[in-house]
Amino acid sequence: MSSATDLYQEIILHHSRQPRHYGPLPGATHSYKADNPLCGDSYTIHLQVAGDTIRQASFEGAGCAISKASASLMTERITGRPLAEFEEQFEQFHALVLGGPDAPPAETMGKLAAFSGIWKFPARVKCAMLAWHGVKSALKDGQV
């Protein structure tokens, strides 16, 4: 295994075991329950949005290491960021986990690069994307 692969596995395991922004979010303005019935992953995404900014983000629930690490890294990435930036990050991450010619270079994705090989395991792409789709749905339909 390469040192990059080892590092990526370590990032996923670390965020799965010690997720950031895990738990309820008092004062949430948006929430959405995202489920993947094929594997049993289930998370509730909480957002506190003010104006055009995601002020706070959290999640709670249970799932595999991939889905939990993705949710953890995502909440770190989007907290304090403009909504438009989330949309851009969503598209970049989605392209990354799908692989192919439209995928951004892994080195431009920071810690999210840990998911750059997920495309080799198509069933796991849904795990990696679950929380991201949850945020999109929360912003669209999940106003508290």
HELIX and SHEET records of a PDB file:
HELIX    1   1 SER A    3  ARG A   17  1                                  15    
HELIX    2   2 ALA A   65  ILE A   78  1                                  14    
HELIX    3   3 LEU A   83  LEU A   98  1                                  16    
HELIX    4   4 ALA A  106  THR A  108  5                                   3    
HELIX    5   5 GLY A  110  PHE A  115  5                                   6    
HELIX    6   6 ILE A  118  LYS A  120  5                                   3    
HELIX    7   7 PRO A  122  ASP A  141  1                                  20    
SHEET    1   A 4 HIS A  30  ASN A  36  0                                        
SHEET    2   A 4 ASP A  41  ALA A  50 -1                                        
SHEET    3   A 4 THR A  53  ALA A  62 -1                                        
SHEET    4   A 4 ARG A  81  PRO A  82 -1                                        
END                                                                             
